[in-house]
Amino acid sequence: MNLPISSQERMLSALGRASAYPHATGMPTRISTHVSDVFLAGDFAYKVKKPVNLGFLDFTTVASRKQACEDEVRLNRRLAPDVYLGVVPVFESDGNYFVGLETDAGNAHARDYAVKMIRLPQDGMLDRIAGLGGLDPESMRDIARQLSRFHSLAERGHDIDRYGDAGLIASHVRQNFAQIEPFIGRSITRTQLDALRNQAEEFMGRSRPVFSGRIAAGRIVDGHGDLHLKNMCYHRGKVVIFDCIEFSQEYRAGDTIGDIAFLTMDLEALSLPQLANCFLNEYLQQTDDYTGLSVLDFYQSYRACVRGKVISFLLDGGNARSQPDAAADATRYFRLAVDFGAVRRGGLIITSGPAASGKSTIAHQTAGAIGGIVVRSDAVRRHLAGLEPGQHAPRLFGQGIYGNELTEKTYHALLDRARAIVSSGRWAILDATFLSRARRRHAAMLARSLGTAFGVIYCSAPIPELSRRLEQRSYDGRDISDATQAVLSRQLQDIEVPGNDEAPVFFWTGTEDPVPWIRQLRTYE
């Protein structure tokens, strides 16, 4: 049954009154978007679809709006099961409209439908927190862990794989550029658009095997599709990720890296590159998907172009006073898109030192300073053993997952991941003991084969301090390392301290500033 626009307006007006709801509420607040009207009513939020046809979605019938509501609840419960409560009907009686209960959703007399949600706090929205400088690294790691689990469980298969097809991706990119064309001279220059086109066409032309490899690796999933800070909220002690694209699987599904590229791009646009780096490092550690870096810049550039285009639409109509701000925002995103497509050269840094000497601490400090990617041997070893990244295993020197065979595989895997990282134009920082000259020599040989800079960070501390840290680490239970006092004793016997005849070495005891050394090392880029 079609709902005439006049009836739609009467219904929306009625939902703006407290009497329309089956629970206590003050005066509801209405928030309107281009496809929905959201009513904040007491502890809940109700989202009503607008009866619009935008080509990529058609909500012009009650049946289509009900289906969209059901899809929204089903899909968003994957990440926010406690937020999406269900679909509720909207009834009409004597010209008055009121909201029913979830149990009434099948009632044939319903005039429309709404998604019922827990009302999320506006001051908890991450875009607002970011604007106040309140985002922190642990929130980024939390989001990364949530998304890694989400992507691991997301729907896959032949029907989903087609959304990772190079031809389909190319058509989306080219269509986006065509839609940006009318804004030349207003929010983007001809030079910028030509540069973006050339970058994208060059990448897509040489990367068909890369896209095919992503499909073969099972990295194409029915994802979220709209992962930016406005769709994340700090609620009840954790970050809630909500509001995925429900109306089109084509816009929602794709490469997992393309999914997270929206968030990394968003953080970069807000001048929060270290938080973007923190999130990316945690996501890659959880998923072991370092080869995905080969497509990250491409997807980040695409996401930035889409954001710039959407903001540019505000230049046609709307509030004239807001148009200069919209033009400036869109221009900023287009500049960012060009930056993502620029050619970069990476490098390779390895850590060396015994357990608890601070290798992970300095590795992540270094990554934050240069936008590098840390690969931790403890995490790689667990991936190879079929364990979760944070899952502990008994550590007996030379036994179990620490046996010689798996140890050799771990170091080979570290170098494989370093190759993928450096090839993407980034710095790889391998967080491992690298106790012997032989192991460090293999890393140096990789750097030479890639024609890139190489350095070693050697970490040390007094033996009593190392023992104290191990005891504290065991007590806390938060670190993924399984090193014991016996392991430390054996390492101290076997270690070969690196020298500058091997590579530029930075000796770190926990207080030295590595930035000047890193700056000098980067002159080899």
N, C-alpha and C positions, 0 to 999 in steps of 0.2 A: 504494500500500500504506500503510495506517495504521500508525503506530508507537505502541504502547501507552505510556501514561505510565510504567509500570514499566520498560519497555525504555529509554525516554528518560532516566530517572534513572540507569540503569546505564551508559548511554553517556556521560552528562555526568560521572559519577564516573570513568570510565575516561580521559576526556580531561583529567582533572586530574592524570594521571600522565605522566612524561616518556617512558615506553615507548610511548605512543600515537602518537608523531610520527616521521616519517621523517628527522629531522635531530637534531643535538645540541641539547639544551635542559636547563635546570635545572628545578626544580619549577615547573610552569605556575601562573599566577595566573588565577583565575576572576572575571569581573565580570558580574553579572547585571542585566539590565534587564527591563522588562515584556514585551518581545517577543523578546529574544535573550540568549544566553550567549556571552560573549567569553572566549577563553583566550589569555593572553599566554604564548607559548612560545618562549623564546630570542629570535631576531631577528624573529619573525613573530607575527601575531595571527590567530586563527581565530574567526569569528563563526558560531554555530549558531542557527538560528531555532527559537523555541519552538513547539510544536504547539498554538497558541491560535487562537481565533476571537473577535475583538473587534468584529465587525460591519464596521468599515472595512477590516479585513484578515482573511484566513482562511489560517492556516498548518497546518491539521489533517492534511494529507496530505504524504507525502514529495514527491510531484510539485509541490505548491504551494510547498513550502519550497525545492526545487531551482530553480524558476522565480524565486522571490524572490531567491535568491542570484545567479542569472545577471543579473537586472535590476539588483541592487545594484552588481555589478561593472561592467556596461555603462554605467550612468548615472553612477557616480562616477568612471569613467575620463575623463569629460569635463573634470573639473577636477584629478584626481589620478591620472594614468595610471601613474605609477611606484609608487604605493602599493597599488593594487588588482591583485593578481597573478593572480587567477582563482578558479574554483570547484573545490573538492576533495571527493572522496567520503569518507564514513566507512564502513568495513567492519566486519563482525562475524565472529569466528571462535572457536568454542568458548566463547562468552560474553564474549570479550574484544573491545574495539573499538579500532580504530586508523585514523589518517588516511592516505589515499592521496595520490597526486600529481595535479597538474592534468590530466595526460594520461589519468588513470583516470576522469575525470568521467562518461564515457559507459558505464561498467561497470554492467551490469544487476543485479549483486549488491550494489550500494551500499545501505546501510541508511539513510543520511541524507547531508546535504551541508553544507559550510561555505564561507564566503567566506574566502579566504586573503589577508592583507594584510601589508605591511611594518609592523613594530611601531613606532609613533610614540612619541617620548619624552614621558613624562608631564610632565616639567618644561618641555617646549616648548609645552604647551597654552596657548592665548592667554587663556583665562579665568584660569588660574593665574598667568600673567605679569601680567595686568591687576591681579590681587589684590595683587601685589608692587610695583605701580607701574612695571612695566617696559615697557608698551606705548609705542611711539613713532610719530610722524607718518609716517615712511617706510614702516612696516609697513602703515599704513592706506592709503597711496597704492598700495602693492603690491597689496593686496586689491582696491582699487577698479579697478586696471588689469586684474587677472585677471577680475573679474566683468564688466567692460565687454566684454572679448573673449568671455567665456563666453556672455553674453546676446546678443551679435551673431551668434554661431554656433548658438545654441539652436534647437530645432525650433519652427517656426511653421506657421500654416496654419489652414484652416477648423475642423478638429477641435480645435485648441488654442485658437482664439479664443473658443470657448464658455466657457472658464474665466475670461474677462474680462467676461462678461455681467453687467449690473447686477442682474438678478433672482437669479442664482446667488450673487453676492457678498452680496446682502441676506439670502438664506436662511442663509448661513453665519454672518453677523453675528448674526442673530436667534436661531439655534440656540445660539450661544455664550452669549448673554445668558440664555437659558432654562436652560443648564447652570450658570450662575453663581448663579441664584436661590437654591438651597439654602444658599448660604454667606452670605446676608445676616445680619448680626449677628455673624459670625465672622471674615470677612476683608474684607468690603465692607459699606458701609451702604446702606440703601434710597435715601438721597439721592444717593449716588454712582452707583448702578446706574441710577436714573432719569435722572440727568444724562448718563450714557454713552449710554443708549438715545435720549434726545432729541437729543444731538449727532449720533449715527449716522443716525437717521431723517431729521433735517433735511438732513444732507449728502447722503444717498442720494436724498432726494426732489428736490433741485435739481440733482443731478449726473449724471443719466442721459446727457445729451449728452457729458459729460466721459468717462464710461466708454466710450461708443460711439466717441469720438474716439481713445481709447487703442487700441482694437481697430483702427480704420482706420489708425493710425500704425504698426502692426506691433509694438506694445509688449507683446503677450501672448505668452509663450514657455513652453516646457517647462523650467522653471527648477530651482532647488535645493530650495526649500521650507523649509529649516531652517538659515538662515544666522545662526548666533550663535557666540560666541567658543569654546564648548565643542567646536565642530566645525571648529576651525581650529588648526593646530599649526605652530610654527616648527621646520623640519626641513631639515637640510643647506643652510642658508643662505637659505632662503626660506619664506614662509608657504604651507602646504598646506591646501586647503579640501576637506573630506571629508564623508561620511555624509549625503548628500542623502536625501530621502524617496523610497524605491524602491517602496513597496507601493501607492501611490495617485497616479495622475497628477492627480487632482482636487485633492489637497493640495499637489502639487508645482508644478503649472502655474499661471500667472496673470501679472499685471502685473509687469514688471521692477522697478518702484518698490516694489510689494508685497513682492518678494523681498528687496531691500536694506533695506526698512523693519525687518526683524527685527534686522539688525546695528545700524542707527542707534539703534533702541529699546534694544537690549542695552547699548550704550555709554552712552546717557543714564541707564539704570537703574543703571549702575555709577559714576555721577557723573563721566563722562568726556565732557562735551559738546564740548570742543574737538577731541578725536579723532574724534567723530562728525561734526563739521563738516568736519574735514580729509578724512575718507573721502568724505563726500557731495560736497564740492567737486571732488575728483579724479574721482569717478564721473561727475558731470555734465559736466565738461570733456571727458572721454573720449567720452561718449555724445551730448552736445549735447541732452540731454533735459530742458531746463529747464521745459517745460510739465508734466512729471511731478510737479513740486512741488505741483500742484493736488490730488494724491491722497496725498501723502506723510503728512501728519498723520493722515488717516483710517486709512491702513494701519498707521501706528505705534501708534495707539490700539487698533486691532484686535489687533495682535501683543501689546501689553502686556496686554490683556484675556485673551488665550489663555494667556499665561504665568501670569498671576494665577490663572486657573481651574485650570490643571494643578497648580500648587503647592497650591491649596486642596484638591485631591483627597487630599492627604496628611493632611488633618484628619480624614478618615474611615478609621480603622484606622491601622496602622503603629505606629511608636514614639511612645508618648505623650509622652516627654520632648522629642521634636523638634517637637511640634505648635505650641508657642508661637512658635518660630522660623519655621515654615512660615506661620503666620498673619501674622506681621510682614512676611515677604517678599511674600506675596500682596497684602497691603494696600498695600505700596509700589508694586507694579506697577499696581494699580487706581488709585491716586492719580496715577501717571504717565500712565495712559490718559486720565484726566480732563484733565490738563494739556495733552496733545497736542490735545485737542478745543477748547481755549479760543481765543477770537477774538484775533488779534494784528494790529497794523498795522506795515507795513514802511516802507521809505524808500529813497532813491536817493543813492548817492555815486559820483562819477566821479573818476578820477585824471587828472592832466595833467602833461606834462613830456616831455623828450626821451628817447631811448633810453638805457638803463643808468642812469637816475636813481633807480631803486629803486621804481618804481610797483608791480611785482608783490609785492615784499617788504611794503610798507605795506598793499597791498590785502588780503593774506592775514592780516596782523596785525590789521587792522580786522575782517575776517570772523571771526576767532577770538574777538575781544572782544565782538561783538554777534550771533554766530550767523549771520552774513551769507553770501551766495552771491557768489563772484567769477566774473565772466565776462571772460575774457581775449580781447582782439581777435585775437591771434596764433592761438589755437585756433579761434575762430569763422571766421576767414578760411580756415583749412585745411579745415574742414568744408564751407564753401561751395564750395571748389575741388575737393572730392572727395579730399582727402589725409587721411592719418592725423594725429591731433593733434600728434604729435611729429615728423612728417616735415618735413625741411628743404627749402627751395626757394631758388634763387638770388635774392638781393635786389638788384634794380636799381630805383632810385627811379622810380616811375611806370610800371614795366613788369612783365609776367608777372602773378603773383598779387597784385602790389602796384600794378597799374594802376588808373587812376581809377575805372573801372566797378566792379571788385571791391571797391575801398576804400569806395565809396559804399554798396554792398550790405552790407559788413561793419558799417558804422556803423548802418545801418538795422536789421540783425540784432541788434546789441548792444541797441538800444532795445526791440526785440521781446522779447528774452529778459529784459530788465529789467522789462517790463510783466508777464510771467508770474511773475517772482520776487516783485515787490511785491504782485501780486494774491493770492499765496499767504500773505501776511502776513509776509514776510521782507524783509530789507534786501538790495538789489542793489548790488554794487560793481563798476563797469565799469572794467576795467583796460585802458586805451588811452591814446594820447598826448593826444587832445583838444587839439590845438595851437591851434585857432582859436576865437574867441569864437562864431562861427556854430555850430560843432559842439556847443559847450557849451550854447548857447541851446536847441538841439533837445532836449537832455537835460533842461534846466530846464522846458521846455514839457511834456514827458512827466510830470515830477513834479507839475506844477501840475494836469494833467488827471487825475491819479490822486489828487489831494488829499493829497499826502504830502511829507515833508521832503526837501530836496535840499542837497547840499554838494559841494565840490570839494577834493581833496587835490592840491596842486601840489608836485611833486618836483623837486629841483635838486641839483646838485653842481658843483664846479669842472670846467672843460672837460678839463684833463689827467686828472682822476679818471674822468670819463665815458669817455675814450679808453682808459684802462687797464682799466676794467671790460669794455669791448667786446672788447679783446684777450684778456682772461682767459676771457670767456664763449666766444669762438671756440675757444680752446685746449681748454677743458673739454668742449665739445660737448654739454652736458646741457640747456641752455636752448633752448626752442623758437623764440626770437626769431631772425630772420635779419638784424637791423640791422648795418650796416657803418659804417666811419668816414665814408664818403661820405654815407650816409644821415644820420648824426649832424650833419654839417656843414650839410646842407640843412635839417634840422629846426631847428637853432639860428638859421638865417636867418629861418625862417617863423614861429616861435613867438610867440604873443600871450599874455603872462603874464596869468592871470586876476586879476580884482579883486573886491573885496567888493561892488561894484555889481551883479555877476552873481549871486552866491550867497555864503553863508558859505564862506570859503576857509581851509584849513589848510596852511601852508607847512612842508614837511618836507625836511630835508637829511640825515636818517638818524639823528638823535639825539633829536629832539623827541618828547614823549609825546602821542599823539593822543587818549588816553582822555578828558581833560576836554572837548576840542572835540567828540568823539563824543557824550559825555553831554549836552552842551548842545544839539547837533543833534537828539538823540532826544527832547528836550522838545517838539518839533513833532509827534511821533507822535499 
